[in-house]
């Protein structure tokens, strides 16, 4: 399992002994931290390190720009980065004025370590909230375009004279409605998972080819409708008695199939294979040909902040929130999820495990 990414902090202060001591404290507190001695160097540092989470900015810098002059420049160039002002002035008016101009908070020298960490943690949380809002807005603007277009095209063609075209139009509109409903469910579920692990109603049921297919019928129809091939494999036509939250289980599989549809080209195949890994777990493999995920992305694609963190390096790669939901759900069900991918020939496989009822 990959370690959680450490938050990255920058201290801008013209007193080098103060910087040395406090960046050491920050590193020992679990952060990655660097310092520069003036505002101009700080602005250049942020330009080269846009993934910086929090800037600790001294108001009373020496030569060059003051902290109050640098604050609007940093906010304009890096609107998600959170800025905490530092001042030796006991007059709270200066710090409050900076907050009115966009700073997250301010600290008055000398400050205690616990106060420093408390304010930094608040700033990091605020950045996450802003990123999440931006991500949800991007999903609403970008990801909802495709299902809305599917619905619009389907409705437009429902009055066609050709019976086959009307059936295809109805299928397209229905799938667009399913996509929107699925996106909304993902957003609501992720929000719920982040508040607390929900109490799940685990039930025992028999998983067979006959019980599996009706749960994914709309997606299987869409795969066929869009010219992709679909294969469902139950080796030896086996039956598996599993105990899990049934709706959540199939919601994970639906998201993996929806993701496969997005990244599979026409003519390539999507396969769902159910196998028994050992006496305790079954594994659901959702594989598609024609796509490849680079090794450095395979853990990060489950992160809801994947897009903002990797936008510069991986332009145009947007896996949406479906995979984030899958990770939360797999953990809640006591299972696991991971991805494997090969470039030649290109193929991507997601492996989702759940406990059997034994």
VEXDOMAR-136256 format. One record per residue (C-alpha): x, y, z; residue number from 0; residue in one letter. Coordinates in nm, 4 decimals. Layout:
% residues N
@px X; py Y; pz Z; resi NUM; resn a
...
//
This chain:
% residues 358
@px 0.0000; py 0.0000; pz 0.0000; resi 0; resn x
@px 0.1372; py 0.3425; pz -0.0943; resi 1; resn x
@px 0.2030; py 0.5970; pz 0.1800; resi 2; resn x
@px -0.0173; py 0.9012; pz 0.2016; resi 3; resn x
@px 0.1368; py 1.2058; pz 0.0408; resi 4; resn x
@px 0.2946; py 1.4462; pz 0.2934; resi 5; resn x
@px 0.1754; py 1.8048; pz 0.2812; resi 6; resn x
@px 0.4271; py 2.0472; pz 0.1309; resi 7; resn x
@px 0.4922; py 2.3773; pz 0.3105; resi 8; resn x
@px 0.6964; py 2.6868; pz 0.2234; resi 9; resn x
@px 0.8184; py 2.9373; pz 0.4834; resi 10; resn x
@px 0.9052; py 3.2875; pz 0.3571; resi 11; resn x
@px 1.0918; py 3.4868; pz 0.6224; resi 12; resn x
@px 1.4047; py 3.7043; pz 0.6163; resi 13; resn x
@px 1.5424; py 3.5623; pz 0.9450; resi 14; resn x
@px 1.7377; py 3.2511; pz 0.8513; resi 15; resn x
@px 1.7778; py 3.1118; pz 1.2070; resi 16; resn x
@px 1.3975; py 3.1350; pz 1.2479; resi 17; resn x
@px 1.3505; py 2.9550; pz 0.9145; resi 18; resn x
@px 1.5996; py 2.6796; pz 0.9978; resi 19; resn x
@px 1.4412; py 2.6023; pz 1.3342; resi 20; resn x
@px 1.0820; py 2.6106; pz 1.2142; resi 21; resn x
@px 1.1312; py 2.4065; pz 0.8954; resi 22; resn x
@px 1.3017; py 2.1431; pz 1.1125; resi 23; resn x
@px 1.0033; py 2.1474; pz 1.3492; resi 24; resn x
@px 0.7668; py 2.1133; pz 1.0559; resi 25; resn x
@px 0.9578; py 1.8189; pz 0.9075; resi 26; resn x
@px 0.9610; py 1.6438; pz 1.2454; resi 27; resn x
@px 0.5847; py 1.7062; pz 1.2629; resi 28; resn x
@px 0.5275; py 1.5071; pz 0.9427; resi 29; resn x
@px 0.5391; py 1.7744; pz 0.6721; resi 30; resn x
@px 0.7733; py 1.8395; pz 0.3818; resi 31; resn x
@px 0.9017; py 2.1944; pz 0.4334; resi 32; resn x
@px 1.1390; py 2.4400; pz 0.2643; resi 33; resn x
@px 1.2192; py 2.8062; pz 0.3191; resi 34; resn x
@px 1.3307; py 3.1132; pz 0.1246; resi 35; resn x
@px 1.4414; py 3.4505; pz 0.2595; resi 36; resn x
@px 1.2420; py 3.6961; pz 0.0496; resi 37; resn x
@px 0.9139; py 3.7266; pz -0.1361; resi 38; resn x
@px 1.0643; py 3.7244; pz -0.4837; resi 39; resn x
@px 1.2342; py 3.3898; pz -0.4184; resi 40; resn x
@px 0.9092; py 3.2608; pz -0.2711; resi 41; resn x
@px 0.7103; py 3.3505; pz -0.5828; resi 42; resn x
@px 0.9723; py 3.1807; pz -0.7996; resi 43; resn x
@px 0.9701; py 2.8734; pz -0.5712; resi 44; resn x
@px 0.5918; py 2.8411; pz -0.6051; resi 45; resn x
@px 0.6196; py 2.8729; pz -0.9816; resi 46; resn x
@px 0.8540; py 2.5727; pz -0.9822; resi 47; resn x
@px 0.6624; py 2.3834; pz -0.7103; resi 48; resn x
@px 0.2898; py 2.4353; pz -0.7823; resi 49; resn x
@px 0.1940; py 2.1395; pz -0.5607; resi 50; resn x
@px 0.2855; py 2.3406; pz -0.2482; resi 51; resn x
@px -0.0029; py 2.3229; pz -0.0003; resi 52; resn x
@px 0.0625; py 2.6019; pz 0.2474; resi 53; resn x
@px 0.2788; py 2.9171; pz 0.2516; resi 54; resn x
@px 0.3866; py 3.0714; pz 0.5825; resi 55; resn x
@px 0.4523; py 3.4337; pz 0.4840; resi 56; resn x
@px 0.6167; py 3.6931; pz 0.7072; resi 57; resn x
@px 0.4461; py 4.0303; pz 0.6814; resi 58; resn x
@px 0.7568; py 4.2299; pz 0.7768; resi 59; resn x
@px 1.0134; py 4.1101; pz 0.5237; resi 60; resn x
@px 1.3360; py 4.3065; pz 0.4783; resi 61; resn x
@px 1.4441; py 4.4155; pz 0.1315; resi 62; resn x
@px 1.2140; py 4.3866; pz -0.1680; resi 63; resn x
@px 0.8423; py 4.3096; pz -0.1514; resi 64; resn x
@px 0.6678; py 4.3011; pz 0.1841; resi 65; resn x
@px 0.4496; py 4.0102; pz 0.2823; resi 66; resn x
@px 0.1356; py 4.2168; pz 0.2317; resi 67; resn x
@px 0.2550; py 4.3039; pz -0.1206; resi 68; resn x
@px 0.3404; py 3.9417; pz -0.1995; resi 69; resn x
@px 0.0086; py 3.8021; pz -0.0689; resi 70; resn x
@px -0.2140; py 3.9092; pz -0.3633; resi 71; resn x
@px 0.0502; py 3.7966; pz -0.6130; resi 72; resn x
@px 0.0645; py 3.4479; pz -0.4595; resi 73; resn x
@px -0.3147; py 3.4207; pz -0.4397; resi 74; resn x
@px -0.3583; py 3.5316; pz -0.8013; resi 75; resn x
@px -0.0968; py 3.2895; pz -0.9355; resi 76; resn x
@px -0.1857; py 2.9985; pz -0.7037; resi 77; resn x
@px -0.5518; py 3.0338; pz -0.5968; resi 78; resn x
@px -0.5646; py 2.6962; pz -0.4193; resi 79; resn x
@px -0.2479; py 2.7457; pz -0.2092; resi 80; resn x
@px -0.3303; py 2.8554; pz 0.1459; resi 81; resn x
@px -0.1317; py 3.1460; pz 0.2945; resi 82; resn x
@px -0.0736; py 3.1921; pz 0.6679; resi 83; resn x
@px 0.0673; py 3.5331; pz 0.7584; resi 84; resn x
@px 0.3342; py 3.5698; pz 1.0276; resi 85; resn x
@px 0.3873; py 3.8964; pz 1.2128; resi 86; resn x
@px 0.5796; py 4.0323; pz 1.5098; resi 87; resn x
@px 0.3210; py 4.3092; pz 1.5426; resi 88; resn x
@px 0.0776; py 4.2467; pz 1.8269; resi 89; resn x
@px -0.1785; py 4.4696; pz 1.6570; resi 90; resn x
@px -0.4389; py 4.2244; pz 1.5237; resi 91; resn x
@px -0.5579; py 4.4728; pz 1.2623; resi 92; resn x
@px -0.2708; py 4.3862; pz 1.0256; resi 93; resn x
@px -0.3405; py 4.0137; pz 1.0388; resi 94; resn x
@px -0.7156; py 4.0626; pz 0.9965; resi 95; resn x
@px -0.6568; py 4.2907; pz 0.6970; resi 96; resn x
@px -0.4480; py 4.0136; pz 0.5354; resi 97; resn x
@px -0.7278; py 3.7642; pz 0.5960; resi 98; resn x
@px -0.9720; py 4.0019; pz 0.4250; resi 99; resn x
@px -0.7344; py 3.9963; pz 0.1255; resi 100; resn x
@px -0.7362; py 3.6160; pz 0.1089; resi 101; resn x
@px -0.4962; py 3.4828; pz 0.3724; resi 102; resn x
@px -0.6224; py 3.1787; pz 0.5617; resi 103; resn x
@px -0.5074; py 3.2988; pz 0.9051; resi 104; resn x
@px -0.2199; py 3.4709; pz 1.0831; resi 105; resn x
@px 0.0227; py 3.3903; pz 1.3654; resi 106; resn x
@px 0.1990; py 3.6340; pz 1.5967; resi 107; resn x
@px 0.5624; py 3.5691; pz 1.6867; resi 108; resn x
@px 0.6629; py 3.3981; pz 1.9068; resi 109; resn x
@px 0.4155; py 3.1137; pz 1.8684; resi 110; resn x
@px 0.3950; py 2.7644; pz 2.0118; resi 111; resn x
@px 0.4408; py 2.4506; pz 1.8021; resi 112; resn x
@px 0.0869; py 2.3321; pz 1.8759; resi 113; resn x
@px -0.0569; py 2.6625; pz 1.7530; resi 114; resn x
@px 0.1520; py 2.6426; pz 1.4369; resi 115; resn x
@px 0.0416; py 2.2855; pz 1.3622; resi 116; resn x
@px -0.3233; py 2.3658; pz 1.4425; resi 117; resn x
@px -0.3353; py 2.6549; pz 1.1952; resi 118; resn x
@px -0.1476; py 2.4559; pz 0.9283; resi 119; resn x
@px -0.3890; py 2.1623; pz 0.9594; resi 120; resn x
@px -0.6808; py 2.4020; pz 0.9197; resi 121; resn x
@px -0.5205; py 2.5480; pz 0.6064; resi 122; resn x
@px -0.4590; py 2.2036; pz 0.4582; resi 123; resn x
@px -0.8213; py 2.1057; pz 0.5230; resi 124; resn x
@px -0.9411; py 2.4272; pz 0.3603; resi 125; resn x
@px -0.7293; py 2.3534; pz 0.0531; resi 126; resn x
@px -0.8807; py 2.0055; pz 0.0281; resi 127; resn x
@px -1.2327; py 2.1489; pz 0.0474; resi 128; resn x
@px -1.1553; py 2.4012; pz -0.2279; resi 129; resn x
@px -1.0015; py 2.1289; pz -0.4442; resi 130; resn x
@px -1.3039; py 1.9062; pz -0.3892; resi 131; resn x
@px -1.5440; py 2.1865; pz -0.4804; resi 132; resn x
@px -1.3407; py 2.2577; pz -0.7937; resi 133; resn x
@px -1.3373; py 1.8881; pz -0.8776; resi 134; resn x
@px -1.7124; py 1.8518; pz -0.8350; resi 135; resn x
@px -1.7694; py 2.1639; pz -1.0451; resi 136; resn x
@px -1.5448; py 2.0230; pz -1.3176; resi 137; resn x
@px -1.7423; py 1.6988; pz -1.3101; resi 138; resn x
@px -2.0683; py 1.8897; pz -1.3397; resi 139; resn x
@px -1.9357; py 2.0941; pz -1.6310; resi 140; resn x
@px -1.7298; py 1.8299; pz -1.8102; resi 141; resn x
@px -1.8440; py 1.4796; pz -1.7195; resi 142; resn x
@px -2.2148; py 1.5618; pz -1.7333; resi 143; resn x
@px -2.1813; py 1.6802; pz -2.0934; resi 144; resn x
@px -2.1601; py 1.3264; pz -2.2330; resi 145; resn x
@px -2.4723; py 1.1847; pz -2.0618; resi 146; resn x
@px -2.6681; py 1.5011; pz -2.1369; resi 147; resn x
@px -2.5649; py 1.4719; pz -2.5005; resi 148; resn x
@px -2.6699; py 1.1051; pz -2.5003; resi 149; resn x
@px -3.0117; py 1.1982; pz -2.3621; resi 150; resn x
@px -3.0530; py 1.4847; pz -2.6101; resi 151; resn x
@px -2.9524; py 1.2723; pz -2.9106; resi 152; resn x
@px -3.1740; py 0.9873; pz -2.7946; resi 153; resn x
@px -3.4787; py 1.2092; pz -2.7532; resi 154; resn x
@px -3.4217; py 1.3719; pz -3.0935; resi 155; resn x
@px -3.4205; py 1.0323; pz -3.2651; resi 156; resn x
@px -3.7141; py 0.8740; pz -3.0823; resi 157; resn x
@px -3.9615; py 0.9928; pz -3.3471; resi 158; resn x
@px -3.7668; py 0.8391; pz -3.6339; resi 159; resn x
@px -3.9558; py 0.6222; pz -3.8789; resi 160; resn x
@px -3.7073; py 0.3380; pz -3.8532; resi 161; resn x
@px -3.7920; py 0.1006; pz -3.5661; resi 162; resn x
@px -3.4285; py -0.0020; pz -3.5137; resi 163; resn x
@px -3.3207; py 0.3635; pz -3.4849; resi 164; resn x
@px -3.5949; py 0.4329; pz -3.2302; resi 165; resn x
@px -3.4748; py 0.1397; pz -3.0178; resi 166; resn x
@px -3.1158; py 0.2657; pz -3.0331; resi 167; resn x
@px -3.2330; py 0.6160; pz -2.9417; resi 168; resn x
@px -3.4248; py 0.4828; pz -2.6403; resi 169; resn x
@px -3.1178; py 0.2835; pz -2.5326; resi 170; resn x
@px -2.8948; py 0.5901; pz -2.5635; resi 171; resn x
@px -3.1291; py 0.8129; pz -2.3623; resi 172; resn x
@px -3.1690; py 0.5484; pz -2.0905; resi 173; resn x
@px -2.7934; py 0.5103; pz -2.0632; resi 174; resn x
@px -2.7503; py 0.8875; pz -2.0331; resi 175; resn x
@px -2.9989; py 0.8899; pz -1.7440; resi 176; resn x
@px -2.8114; py 0.6006; pz -1.5794; resi 177; resn x
@px -2.4793; py 0.7893; pz -1.6134; resi 178; resn x
@px -2.6156; py 1.0986; pz -1.4403; resi 179; resn x
@px -2.7764; py 0.8932; pz -1.1640; resi 180; resn x
@px -2.4510; py 0.7026; pz -1.1134; resi 181; resn x
@px -2.2438; py 1.0227; pz -1.0919; resi 182; resn x
@px -2.4794; py 1.1714; pz -0.8335; resi 183; resn x
@px -2.4737; py 0.8472; pz -0.6323; resi 184; resn x
@px -2.0931; py 0.8478; pz -0.6380; resi 185; resn x
@px -2.0715; py 1.2039; pz -0.5096; resi 186; resn x
@px -2.3235; py 1.1375; pz -0.2309; resi 187; resn x
@px -2.1562; py 0.8088; pz -0.1350; resi 188; resn x
@px -1.8068; py 0.9585; pz -0.1216; resi 189; resn x
@px -1.9327; py 1.2428; pz 0.0984; resi 190; resn x
@px -2.0937; py 0.9868; pz 0.3302; resi 191; resn x
@px -1.7810; py 0.7686; pz 0.3437; resi 192; resn x
@px -1.5667; py 1.0698; pz 0.4361; resi 193; resn x
@px -1.7924; py 1.1629; pz 0.7253; resi 194; resn x
@px -1.7872; py 0.8109; pz 0.8688; resi 195; resn x
@px -1.7911; py 0.4514; pz 0.7577; resi 196; resn x
@px -2.1617; py 0.3805; pz 0.7081; resi 197; resn x
@px -2.3336; py 0.0921; pz 0.8849; resi 198; resn x
@px -2.3712; py -0.1678; pz 0.6127; resi 199; resn x
@px -2.6361; py -0.4368; pz 0.5972; resi 200; resn x
@px -2.4363; py -0.7450; pz 0.5011; resi 201; resn x
@px -2.6478; py -1.0160; pz 0.3423; resi 202; resn x
@px -2.5636; py -1.3591; pz 0.2079; resi 203; resn x
@px -2.6543; py -1.4357; pz -0.1525; resi 204; resn x
@px -2.5605; py -1.6734; pz -0.4311; resi 205; resn x
@px -2.3540; py -1.5198; pz -0.7089; resi 206; resn x
@px -2.4014; py -1.6979; pz -1.0389; resi 207; resn x
@px -2.4060; py -1.6002; pz -1.4034; resi 208; resn x
@px -2.7859; py -1.5894; pz -1.3843; resi 209; resn x
@px -2.7921; py -1.3569; pz -1.0786; resi 210; resn x
@px -2.5031; py -1.1416; pz -1.2030; resi 211; resn x
@px -2.6236; py -1.0491; pz -1.5521; resi 212; resn x
@px -2.9500; py -0.8715; pz -1.4541; resi 213; resn x
@px -2.7547; py -0.6379; pz -1.2242; resi 214; resn x
@px -2.5379; py -0.5077; pz -1.5101; resi 215; resn x
@px -2.7830; py -0.5461; pz -1.7976; resi 216; resn x
@px -2.7962; py -0.1757; pz -1.8880; resi 217; resn x
@px -2.4163; py -0.1573; pz -1.9064; resi 218; resn x
@px -2.3907; py -0.4815; pz -2.1035; resi 219; resn x
@px -2.6453; py -0.3408; pz -2.3506; resi 220; resn x
@px -2.4453; py -0.0181; pz -2.3792; resi 221; resn x
@px -2.1237; py -0.2108; pz -2.4441; resi 222; resn x
@px -2.2909; py -0.3955; pz -2.7299; resi 223; resn x
@px -2.4634; py -0.0795; pz -2.8562; resi 224; resn x
@px -2.1315; py 0.1090; pz -2.8835; resi 225; resn x
@px -1.9581; py -0.1661; pz -3.0818; resi 226; resn x
@px -1.7470; py -0.3112; pz -2.8015; resi 227; resn x
@px -1.7394; py -0.6809; pz -2.7156; resi 228; resn x
@px -1.8493; py -0.8082; pz -2.3743; resi 229; resn x
@px -1.7564; py -1.1369; pz -2.2058; resi 230; resn x
@px -1.8728; py -1.2666; pz -1.8677; resi 231; resn x
@px -1.6682; py -1.5571; pz -1.7341; resi 232; resn x
@px -1.7660; py -1.7851; pz -1.4485; resi 233; resn x
@px -1.4987; py -2.0586; pz -1.4754; resi 234; resn x
@px -1.6681; py -2.3956; pz -1.4700; resi 235; resn x
@px -2.0047; py -2.2199; pz -1.4278; resi 236; resn x
@px -1.9333; py -2.2092; pz -1.0553; resi 237; resn x
@px -2.1605; py -2.0624; pz -0.7901; resi 238; resn x
@px -2.0265; py -1.8454; pz -0.5104; resi 239; resn x
@px -2.1957; py -1.7843; pz -0.1757; resi 240; resn x
@px -2.0834; py -1.4392; pz -0.0673; resi 241; resn x
@px -2.1739; py -1.2138; pz 0.2247; resi 242; resn x
@px -2.1596; py -0.8445; pz 0.1508; resi 243; resn x
@px -2.3715; py -0.5319; pz 0.1004; resi 244; resn x
@px -2.5297; py -0.6301; pz -0.2286; resi 245; resn x
@px -2.6103; py -0.2841; pz -0.3675; resi 246; resn x
@px -2.2634; py -0.1528; pz -0.2849; resi 247; resn x
@px -2.1025; py -0.4617; pz -0.4379; resi 248; resn x
@px -2.2785; py -0.4155; pz -0.7715; resi 249; resn x
@px -2.2279; py -0.0378; pz -0.7641; resi 250; resn x
@px -1.8516; py -0.0989; pz -0.7574; resi 251; resn x
@px -1.8734; py -0.3342; pz -1.0544; resi 252; resn x
@px -2.0961; py -0.0889; pz -1.2430; resi 253; resn x
@px -1.8412; py 0.1882; pz -1.1910; resi 254; resn x
@px -1.5573; py -0.0319; pz -1.3110; resi 255; resn x
@px -1.7573; py -0.1254; pz -1.6209; resi 256; resn x
@px -1.8503; py 0.2379; pz -1.6857; resi 257; resn x
@px -1.4834; py 0.3315; pz -1.6599; resi 258; resn x
@px -1.3919; py 0.0510; pz -1.9000; resi 259; resn x
@px -1.6476; py 0.1773; pz -2.1536; resi 260; resn x
@px -1.4913; py 0.5254; pz -2.1412; resi 261; resn x
@px -1.1414; py 0.3990; pz -2.2162; resi 262; resn x
@px -1.2134; py 0.1124; pz -2.4559; resi 263; resn x
@px -1.2136; py 0.1741; pz -2.8273; resi 264; resn x
@px -1.4809; py 0.0451; pz -3.0619; resi 265; resn x
@px -1.4075; py -0.3164; pz -3.1551; resi 266; resn x
@px -1.2063; py -0.3887; pz -2.8389; resi 267; resn x
@px -1.3383; py -0.6110; pz -2.5616; resi 268; resn x
@px -1.4465; py -0.5753; pz -2.1990; resi 269; resn x
@px -1.4389; py -0.8856; pz -1.9807; resi 270; resn x
@px -1.5740; py -0.9564; pz -1.6328; resi 271; resn x
@px -1.4277; py -1.2689; pz -1.4747; resi 272; resn x
@px -1.5277; py -1.4135; pz -1.1362; resi 273; resn x
@px -1.2755; py -1.6410; pz -0.9650; resi 274; resn x
@px -1.2027; py -1.7767; pz -0.6197; resi 275; resn x
@px -0.8681; py -1.6483; pz -0.4869; resi 276; resn x
@px -0.8607; py -1.8649; pz -0.1740; resi 277; resn x
@px -1.1026; py -2.0140; pz 0.0760; resi 278; resn x
@px -1.2131; py -1.6720; pz 0.1982; resi 279; resn x
@px -1.2388; py -1.4360; pz -0.0999; resi 280; resn x
@px -1.3682; py -1.4154; pz -0.4528; resi 281; resn x
@px -1.2175; py -1.1797; pz -0.7044; resi 282; resn x
@px -1.4033; py -0.9814; pz -0.9689; resi 283; resn x
@px -1.1738; py -0.8865; pz -1.2554; resi 284; resn x
@px -1.2924; py -0.6144; pz -1.4942; resi 285; resn x
@px -1.0549; py -0.5994; pz -1.7909; resi 286; resn x
@px -1.0535; py -0.4077; pz -2.1154; resi 287; resn x
@px -0.8248; py -0.4191; pz -2.4163; resi 288; resn x
@px -0.7034; py -0.1140; pz -2.6006; resi 289; resn x
@px -0.6065; py 0.1052; pz -2.3015; resi 290; resn x
@px -0.2981; py 0.1378; pz -2.0832; resi 291; resn x
@px -0.2479; py 0.3126; pz -1.7467; resi 292; resn x
@px 0.1082; py 0.4161; pz -1.6659; resi 293; resn x
@px 0.2627; py 0.2639; pz -1.3538; resi 294; resn x
@px 0.2932; py 0.5973; pz -1.1706; resi 295; resn x
@px -0.0839; py 0.6492; pz -1.1983; resi 296; resn x
@px -0.2097; py 0.3118; pz -1.0791; resi 297; resn x
@px -0.2460; py 0.4021; pz -0.7110; resi 298; resn x
@px -0.3243; py 0.7688; pz -0.7646; resi 299; resn x
@px -0.6260; py 0.7156; pz -0.9912; resi 300; resn x
@px -0.8262; py 0.6163; pz -0.6815; resi 301; resn x
@px -0.7535; py 0.9574; pz -0.5253; resi 302; resn x
@px -1.0353; py 1.2127; pz -0.5556; resi 303; resn x
@px -0.7663; py 1.4790; pz -0.5981; resi 304; resn x
@px -0.6017; py 1.2917; pz -0.8849; resi 305; resn x
@px -0.6895; py 1.5566; pz -1.1420; resi 306; resn x
@px -0.5607; py 1.8658; pz -0.9581; resi 307; resn x
@px -0.2423; py 1.6906; pz -0.8415; resi 308; resn x
@px -0.1472; py 1.5438; pz -1.1792; resi 309; resn x
@px -0.3012; py 1.7925; pz -1.4232; resi 310; resn x
@px 0.0342; py 1.9308; pz -1.5339; resi 311; resn x
@px 0.1942; py 1.5930; pz -1.5895; resi 312; resn x
@px -0.0991; py 1.4035; pz -1.7382; resi 313; resn x
@px -0.3058; py 1.6441; pz -1.9416; resi 314; resn x
@px -0.6487; py 1.5152; pz -2.0417; resi 315; resn x
@px -0.6483; py 1.2094; pz -1.8133; resi 316; resn x
@px -0.9682; py 1.2267; pz -1.6117; resi 317; resn x
@px -1.0910; py 0.9124; pz -1.4376; resi 318; resn x
@px -1.3751; py 1.0938; pz -1.2568; resi 319; resn x
@px -1.4994; py 1.0021; pz -0.9091; resi 320; resn x
@px -1.6121; py 0.6490; pz -0.9912; resi 321; resn x
@px -1.2779; py 0.4950; pz -0.8969; resi 322; resn x
@px -1.2618; py 0.6991; pz -0.5769; resi 323; resn x
@px -1.5995; py 0.5565; pz -0.4807; resi 324; resn x
@px -1.4755; py 0.2037; pz -0.5640; resi 325; resn x
@px -1.1811; py 0.2390; pz -0.3250; resi 326; resn x
@px -1.3979; py 0.3653; pz -0.0384; resi 327; resn x
@px -1.6568; py 0.0934; pz -0.0998; resi 328; resn x
@px -1.4010; py -0.1875; pz -0.1247; resi 329; resn x
@px -1.2492; py -0.0820; pz 0.2093; resi 330; resn x
@px -1.5935; py -0.0589; pz 0.3713; resi 331; resn x
@px -1.6799; py -0.4090; pz 0.2483; resi 332; resn x
@px -1.3615; py -0.5522; pz 0.3980; resi 333; resn x
@px -1.2144; py -0.6209; pz 0.0547; resi 334; resn x
@px -0.9575; py -0.4539; pz -0.1678; resi 335; resn x
@px -0.9131; py -0.3078; pz -0.5144; resi 336; resn x
@px -0.6103; py -0.2565; pz -0.7359; resi 337; resn x
@px -0.5248; py -0.2098; pz -1.1021; resi 338; resn x
@px -0.2753; py -0.3760; pz -1.3372; resi 339; resn x
@px -0.1955; py -0.2666; pz -1.6910; resi 340; resn x
@px 0.0280; py -0.3713; pz -1.9806; resi 341; resn x
@px 0.1337; py -0.1539; pz -2.2763; resi 342; resn x
@px 0.1896; py -0.4167; pz -2.5454; resi 343; resn x
@px -0.0738; py -0.5170; pz -2.6240; resi 344; resn x
@px -0.2550; py -0.2449; pz -2.4261; resi 345; resn x
@px -0.4799; py -0.3909; pz -2.1574; resi 346; resn x
@px -0.6048; py -0.2699; pz -1.8195; resi 347; resn x
@px -0.7510; py -0.4883; pz -1.5446; resi 348; resn x
@px -0.9149; py -0.3886; pz -1.2157; resi 349; resn x
@px -0.9279; py -0.6513; pz -0.9399; resi 350; resn x
@px -1.1990; py -0.6223; pz -0.6746; resi 351; resn x
@px -1.2111; py -0.8766; pz -0.3912; resi 352; resn x
@px -1.4914; py -0.9495; pz -0.1438; resi 353; resn x
@px -1.5316; py -1.2030; pz 0.1335; resi 354; resn x
@px -1.7148; py -1.5311; pz 0.0763; resi 355; resn x
@px -1.9702; py -1.6619; pz 0.3254; resi 356; resn x
@px -1.7862; py -1.9580; pz 0.4721; resi 357; resn x
//
